[in-house]
Amino acid sequence: MRPDGPTQAEADYLVKEKKYVRAMPDVIEGQREFRMRANVFRVSEPGRPTGLVLVATAKKSPPGIPRPWPSSALELSGRFRIRGLNYAILHDCPSGPSVEGWHEHIWTNQYEDHVVIKATPRPRDTSIRGMFDWSLKKWNIKVGEPKGGRNGQRQDN
């Protein structure tokens, strides 16, 4: 484990805790990839950042080359991927058997984000937005501020 990284228990707690992103982000086109990115906040303390960022990416490929599969990640402090979703024909796992196809990366004390398990449910929408949506559902993140708005104040629409 990196000395400044989270423990497995801390990572698991952050995933299980109820969280939200303020709004569904737009897809941003960069030079080499498309990206969606959103800061994640605690439902229990609206407006208080968790240090987590949800990111979905889709790499660009030259014409005539098959496009790579998009992926998503839940990153802590911009440095530690505590959860991830991506595709590989076969992905080795240091703590057990290799995993085929769609898999989820799980943070552990010993192997950091190198442990993979079969992604359940399997992503049906394999677009960048589909990866983002899958991650929201799987990692307990809602879209929109919780009722009561920031700092417990009522929001009228």
Secondary structure, DSSP 8 states (H G I E B T S, - for coil): --TTS--HHHHHHHHHS-EEESS----EE-SSEEEEEEEEEESSSTT-EEEEEEEEEEE---TTS-----EEEEEETTTEEEEEEEEEEEEEETTEEEEEEEEEEEEETTTEEEEEEE-SS--S--SHHHHHHHHHHHTTEEES--TT-GGG-----
